[in-house]
Amino acid sequence: MSSVVLLVFALVWFTLGYRWYGRRVAAVIGIDPARTTPARERNDGVDFVPAKNWLVLFGHHFSSICGAGPIIGPALAVAYWGWLPSLAWVLVGSVLMGAVADFTSLIVSVRSDGQSVSEIAQPEISPRARLLFTWFIFLALILVLAVFAIFAARTFIQAPDTVVPSFGLIPVAVLIGWLLYRTTMNNTLVTLLGIGLLVLFLVLGSTYPVALPEAFGMTAESQWILILFAYCFVASVTPVQTLLQPRDYLASFLLFAAIAIGVASVFISAPMMQAEAAHAFLPDDFGAAGPLWPMLFVTIACGAISGFHSLVSSGTTCKQLDTEGHACRIGYGGMLTEGLVAVLVIICVGAALSPEEVKTILASGGPIAAFSAGYGEMSLPLLGDYGTVFAVMALNAFILTTLDSATRIGRYLAEEMFGIRNMYAATLLVVTLAAALALTGQWTRIWPAFGTSNQLIAALALLVGSCWLLRRGRPVVYTLVPACIMIVTTIAAFIYQLYGALTRVDAATGASSPDWFIAAVVAVLVTLALVVFWEGAKTLRAGWHIGAQVKEQPAPQ
């Protein structure tokens, strides 16, 4: 199969999905550009700040949701189950599920005065659902912060030429933010200046790589982790228009360039798919990966549907939306753009590299290394030998963006959960817990179970959106069907992981060695999912009657 055919089909699919399905969902939600958004109504100069223009907010949203997720999941899935089921899930999931979840979470939060999706669960479902959902999200965010900090730290060690551009983007972003919001300088000129400075730092990074030696009894990885969390603390309490908005806006151009070069490279190189289209339902070479269903659908999260996206939509993006007229292109369109990234990853891994190369690179360097190698091979006509380095630089910029956005969202949740009114204290709590988890290495034990929890968050966010729509007498099929599919899928994945933990065999002795800790964690998560789902089901059942009455009255907003 030609990769060009696959890419053209994906581009047409995403375009039609946005123009038809996205607009259909927008009509069901009831987009009203004339409504005043929380960003304008509650403008506090720190968190609630209307973006300068929709492209600035798109840059923040896209940069925040598009971290390492759409790289890792598709790269592994191609090796485990083949490129065909991986591509099918990305295309169907992103248009019919992921984009709907992101878009719905954004509007529901905007209509709820900028509250997070977990807080909205209280009035729309029940106080119990809100309590369990909030705790679950908070713990998942702490784990995400720990793991992404480790990914970024290891990237700095493996590719020291990415340090200067990654951190050089910070002062550039502050300058661009000042020019955008404090001066009358033309937006296009400001953007070109920021991109020019970013390119300069990319060049300086290659000339002046930064490698940290061991110091104070700490490894280079531990030092980078502390540095990254120090940055996260500062970024989380800094006004969004000073750092977060302009930084993510500029960082997005790195990925836009990577996407554009990737698309052009596919058309120029036109590689044939080398990977097998589909493996067995339970792959022999990767038995630990599990069966195609449900494990493929939780392995590819970002790029198809992701709970973290809903947290960004209802955490930071909803507080910066200038008008609801921009919501579809940001919430729905941002997810489809990430879906395109996942498609490019599938082509890079499945076409630019042979199956043997993929297996070797996955064993030695992991999925990020496999994608970078494939991207470098495919982009040879345009970037020469710099393709792999460019891919790593773009990826690391987005990992950092995900880190600071997740920290800010964690701060919002800490304020809501514990009633902490001091944003510095709330942020310190978040970064301390995440840093402790990263530095002690305990994240490795619970990460497999929490990978599935990301999809569960998406399912529960769709459930909240369904209850919100039903209470206003609006159709719920667009949100409720994917919510049910993902709830069933994630619970099945949890059960499979529970079975694996209970039947674990010691590799050295061959004796039975159940992992009771993971079994307990998974059991708790399954119980939580079932309780929240049951609470939502009761609300939906009661809401059918209420919704029928509401249809004859003006819908609440």
DOVEXRO-836453 format. One record per residue (C-alpha): x, y, z. Coordinates in steps of 0.02 Angstrom, whole numbers, padded with zeros to 5 digits, always signed. Each point is the difference from the previous one (the first is absolute). Example, Ala and Ser with C-alpha at 12.3 -4.5 7.8 and 13.67 -1.06 7.14 Angstrom:
BEGIN
+00615-00225+00390/+00069+00172-00033/
***
This chain:
BEGIN
+00000+00000+00000/+00064+00173-00045/+00021+00120+00145/-00055+00142-00115/-00170-00082-00022/-00019-00019+00188/+00049+00181+00032/-00117+00070-00133/-00143-00104+00070/+00038+00064+00176/+00006+00182-00057/-00167-00017-00089/-00077-00091+00149/+00055+00133+00124/-00060+00141-00113/-00171-00078-00024/-00009-00044+00185/+00029+00180+00051/-00115+00078-00129/-00146-00119+00027/+00012-00093+00166/+00082+00142+00094/-00130+00124-00056/-00138-00124+00043/+00066-00017+00178/+00014+00190+00012/-00183+00016-00049/-00051-00128+00132/+00099+00089+00136/-00075+00167-00050/+00151+00110-00035/-00041+00183+00028/+00138+00123-00052/-00096+00143+00082/+00014-00075+00176/+00129+00074+00117/+00132-00128+00044/+00079-00022+00174/+00164+00067-00071/-00084+00168-00026/-00122-00003+00144/+00128-00055+00131/+00158+00075-00075/+00121-00002+00148/+00164+00025-00095/+00068-00168+00061/-00107-00150-00051/-00154+00076-00082/+00072+00099-00146/-00077+00006-00176/+00128-00052-00129/+00062+00133-00119/-00072-00096-00147/-00065-00175-00031/+00166-00060-00074/+00090+00042+00163/-00123-00107+00099/+00006-00137-00131/+00188-00001+00023/-00018-00019+00188/-00132-00134-00011/+00087-00100-00135/+00170+00013+00083/-00072-00057+00166/-00093-00153-00064/+00133-00053-00126/+00142-00060+00110/+00082-00170-00016/-00167-00091-00001/-00036+00000-00189/+00179-00060-00027/+00014-00142+00126/-00170-00082-00023/-00006-00014-00191/+00184-00054-00011/-00031-00144+00121/-00167-00047-00078/+00074-00019-00175/+00128-00122+00070/-00126-00094+00107/-00155-00013-00109/+00044+00069-00172/-00027+00165-00090/-00179-00032-00062/-00092-00015+00168/+00111+00140+00069/-00046+00117-00142/-00184-00048+00007/-00009+00039+00186/+00087+00168-00022/-00117+00053-00140/-00162-00059+00079/+00047+00043+00178/+00059+00177-00034/-00151+00055-00103/-00141-00090+00090/+00067-00008+00179/+00154+00100+00045/-00047+00164-00085/-00177-00014+00070/+00067-00024+00177/+00120+00148-00014/-00129+00115-00079/-00138-00047+00121/+00111+00018+00153/+00053+00172-00059/-00177+00066-00024/-00072-00081+00156/+00138+00084+00103/-00025+00167-00087/-00186-00009+00039/+00043-00047+00181/+00102+00156+00038/+00167-00082-00041/-00016-00147+00122/+00094-00161-00032/-00094-00150-00069/+00016-00089+00168/-00084+00146+00092/-00139+00001-00129/-00034-00183+00044/-00079+00057+00164/-00148+00100-00069/-00018-00108-00155/+00018-00173+00080/+00023-00005+00189/+00116+00058+00141/+00069-00177+00016/+00045-00004-00184/+00087+00167+00016/+00102-00057+00151/+00059-00163-00079/+00031+00077-00170/+00101+00145+00072/+00112-00112+00105/+00028-00116-00146/+00049+00144-00116/+00114+00078+00130/+00096-00162+00029/+00011-00032-00187/+00070+00175-00029/+00134-00026+00133/+00053-00158-00090/-00002+00083-00171/+00109+00142+00066/+00125-00123+00073/+00012-00106-00158/+00011+00146-00123/+00134+00083+00107/+00101-00161-00011/-00026-00008-00189/+00059+00181-00019/+00150-00026+00115/+00057-00153-00095/-00020+00091-00165/+00113+00140+00063/+00129-00131+00046/-00011-00096-00163/-00012+00157-00109/+00091+00143+00091/-00020+00112-00153/-00185+00016+00041/+00032+00086+00168/+00037+00176-00065/-00151+00012-00118/-00116-00077+00130/+00044+00123+00137/+00041+00142-00118/-00181-00001-00052/-00048+00064+00174/+00075+00176-00010/-00053+00011-00182/-00178-00040+00053/+00003+00135+00135/+00058+00126-00130/-00133-00052-00125/-00134+00004+00135/+00049+00178+00044/-00003+00054-00182/-00170-00082-00030/-00089+00069+00153/+00094+00159+00046/+00039+00078-00168/-00090+00036-00163/+00127-00094-00104/-00075-00100-00144/-00039-00181+00050/+00080-00070-00157/+00162+00093+00031/+00002-00056+00182/-00025-00181-00055/+00139+00010-00130/+00116+00076+00131/-00038-00142+00121/+00026-00134-00133/+00164+00081-00052/+00065+00000+00178/-00056-00180+00020/+00098-00050-00155/+00151+00092+00071/-00010-00102+00161/-00015-00159-00102/+00164+00043-00084/+00082+00048+00165/-00056-00165+00075/+00097-00097-00131/+00153+00110+00031/-00010+00000+00190/-00071-00165+00065/-00029-00006+00188/+00045-00156+00100/-00014+00000+00189/+00132-00093+00100/-00041-00091+00161/-00008+00125+00143/-00048+00000+00184/-00020-00188-00008/-00136+00014-00133/+00000-00072-00174/-00028+00110-00151/-00177-00070-00015/-00044+00049+00178/+00070+00175-00027/-00102+00024-00157/-00157-00061+00088/+00022+00130+00137/+00035+00136-00128/-00154-00047-00099/-00113+00003+00153/+00072+00168+00052/-00049+00063-00172/-00173-00078+00018/-00025+00091+00166/+00044+00169-00076/-00102-00031-00158/-00154-00051+00098/-00012+00162+00100/+00053+00119-00139/-00142+00091-00091/-00050-00101-00154/+00027+00146-00119/+00178+00022+00063/+00068-00175-00030/-00126-00139-00033/-00093+00075-00148/+00150+00067-00097/+00111-00150+00042/-00127-00126-00061/-00041+00109-00150/+00182+00002-00056/+00028-00182+00044/-00147-00048-00110/+00093+00064-00152/+00134-00131+00031/-00129-00137-00015/-00087+00086-00146/+00168+00000-00088/+00029-00182+00047/-00173-00046-00067/+00024+00099-00161/+00171-00076-00031/-00067-00172+00042/-00146+00015-00121/+00113+00068-00138/+00127-00138+00032/-00134-00134-00022/-00048+00071-00170/+00182+00018-00053/+00067-00165+00067/-00162-00097-00028/+00056-00150+00104/-00100-00161-00003/-00064-00069+00165/+00128-00130+00058/-00086-00048+00162/-00127-00139-00001/-00177+00066-00024/-00070-00102+00145/+00072-00128+00120/-00094-00130+00097/-00131+00056+00125/+00126-00047+00135/+00174+00034-00075/+00127-00139+00030/+00153+00112+00002/-00077+00122+00122/-00109-00109+00110/+00017+00122+00143/-00087+00132-00107/-00164-00094+00017/-00143-00032-00121/-00046+00126-00133/-00159+00040+00094/+00003+00080+00122/+00187+00037+00009/+00023+00087-00168/-00134+00125+00050/+00090+00049+00160/+00175-00009-00075/-00044+00133-00129/-00077+00136+00108/+00061+00170-00060/-00033+00000-00186/-00168-00087+00020/-00078+00049+00167/+00082+00054+00162/-00063+00049+00171/+00143+00122+00023/-00070+00101-00145/-00163+00024+00094/+00098+00064+00149/+00089+00129-00110/-00164+00052-00082/-00087+00024+00168/+00156+00057+00092/+00097+00133-00093/-00077+00019-00174/-00175+00040+00064/+00071+00144+00103/+00080+00081-00153/-00137-00020-00131/-00046+00172-00066/-00160-00053-00088/-00097-00162-00022/+00017+00026-00187/+00180-00062+00015/-00042-00155+00103/-00025-00124-00143/+00163+00040-00089/+00096-00010+00165/-00086-00144+00090/-00051-00107-00149/+00132+00057-00125/+00143-00016+00125/-00040-00185+00026/-00007-00033-00188/+00169+00083-00021/+00070-00116+00132/-00080-00145-00093/+00102+00052-00152/+00157-00008+00107/-00046-00178+00049/-00025-00046-00184/+00173+00067-00040/+00074-00103+00142/-00082-00157-00070/+00075+00037-00171/+00172+00041+00072/+00006-00162+00098/-00093-00110-00123/+00072+00062-00166/+00167+00087+00029/+00069-00143+00106/-00001-00188-00025/-00086-00110+00131/+00171-00063+00056/+00064+00177+00024/-00155+00047+00098/+00018-00149+00115/+00185+00037+00030/-00027+00185+00034/-00148-00031+00115/+00105-00121+00103/+00148+00120+00015/-00073+00176-00006/-00189-00013+00014/-00143+00069-00105/+00064+00181-00004/+00165-00060-00073/-00095-00105-00128/-00104+00149-00057/+00152+00115-00006/+00098-00125-00105/-00147-00025-00118/-00030+00187-00016/+00185+00028-00035/+00001-00134-00134/-00156+00065-00084/+00051+00184+00004/+00172-00029-00075/-00045+00093-00163/-00048+00157+00098/+00102+00000+00161/+00148-00111-00042/+00082-00069+00156/-00090+00124+00115/-00171-00084-00009/+00021-00107+00155/+00067+00144+00105/-00141+00114-00059/-00130-00130+00049/+00074-00016+00175/+00005+00190+00023/-00181+00021-00051/-00056-00142+00112/+00093+00064+00153/-00075+00173-00019/-00171-00079+00013/+00045-00106+00149/+00049+00159+00093/-00162+00083-00054/-00100-00148+00066/+00096+00011+00163/-00041+00181+00037/-00182-00016-00055/-00024-00157+00107/+00076+00089+00150/-00120+00145-00018/-00148-00119-00016/+00063-00094+00153/+00004+00166+00093/-00182+00033-00048/-00050-00172+00064/+00097+00021+00163/-00090+00165+00029/-00169-00080-00034/+00032-00160+00099/+00087+00066+00155/-00067+00178+00003/+00176+00072-00016/-00019+00183-00043/+00186+00036-00020/+00056-00048-00175/+00182-00015+00055/-00044-00127+00135/-00111-00099-00119/+00136-00004-00133/+00133-00051+00127/-00108-00147+00053/-00018-00059-00180/+00183+00013-00050/+00060-00076+00164/-00108-00155-00021/+00048-00020-00183/+00186+00027+00032/-00001-00127+00142/-00083-00128-00113/+00125+00033-00140/+00156-00001+00108/-00043-00157+00098/-00041-00100-00157/-00165-00063+00071/-00091+00057-00157/+00061-00154-00093/-00109-00113+00106/-00165+00090-00030/+00025+00074-00173/-00072-00151-00095/-00164+00012+00094/-00011+00188-00013/+00029-00006-00188/-00173-00075-00015/-00069+00128+00122/+00033+00138-00128/-00134-00076-00112/-00115-00020+00150/+00012+00187+00033/-00054+00031-00180/-00147-00118+00021/-00056+00086+00161/+00021+00172-00079/-00116-00056-00141/-00121-00065+00131/-00002+00170+00086/-00028+00083-00168/-00144-00119-00036/-00085+00043+00165/+00026+00185-00035/-00081-00015-00172/-00143-00108+00061/-00047+00122+00138/-00020+00131-00137/-00105-00108-00111/+00133-00024-00134/+00051-00158-00094/+00128-00105+00094/+00041-00132-00131/+00160+00090-00053/+00072-00009+00176/-00088-00146+00083/+00044-00133-00130/+00189+00033+00007/-00012+00015+00190/-00076-00174+00013/+00124-00074-00124/+00149+00070+00095/-00067-00048+00172/-00023-00180-00056/+00172+00001-00084/+00094+00073+00148/-00082-00117+00125/+00045-00147-00112/+00180+00063-00007/+00003+00015+00190/-00064-00178+00017/+00136-00061-00118/+00132+00092+00101/-00072-00070+00161/+00011-00176-00071/+00181+00034-00051/+00045+00062+00173/-00078-00151+00086/+00080-00128-00118/+00171+00082-00005/+00148-00121-00007/+00173+00041+00065/+00117+00006-00151/+00149-00067+00098/-00079-00146+00093/-00154-00037-00104/-00104-00004+00159/-00167+00087+00020/+00027+00178+00065/-00161+00102-00001/+00021+00189+00005/-00124+00037+00137/+00036+00187-00002/-00048+00019-00183/-00148-00116+00026/-00062+00112+00142/+00025+00159-00103/-00094-00071-00148/-00140-00066+00111/-00022+00174+00076/-00003+00082-00172/-00129-00125-00066/-00109+00031+00153/+00015+00188-00022/-00047-00012-00184/-00153-00107+00037/-00060+00115+00140/+00016+00158-00106/-00081-00087-00148/-00144-00059+00109/-00025+00176+00068/-00003+00065-00178/-00119-00137-00058/-00123+00047+00138/+00010+00182-00052/-00026-00043-00183/-00148-00113+00040/-00082+00138+00100/+00049+00128-00130/-00097-00078-00143/-00161+00056+00082/+00070+00170+00048/+00071+00025-00173/-00169-00035-00079/-00075+00138+00106/+00143+00121-00034/-00024-00016-00189/-00162+00096+00018/+00083+00140+00099/+00147+00118-00033/+00159-00103+00028/+00111+00055+00147/+00170+00064-00051/
***
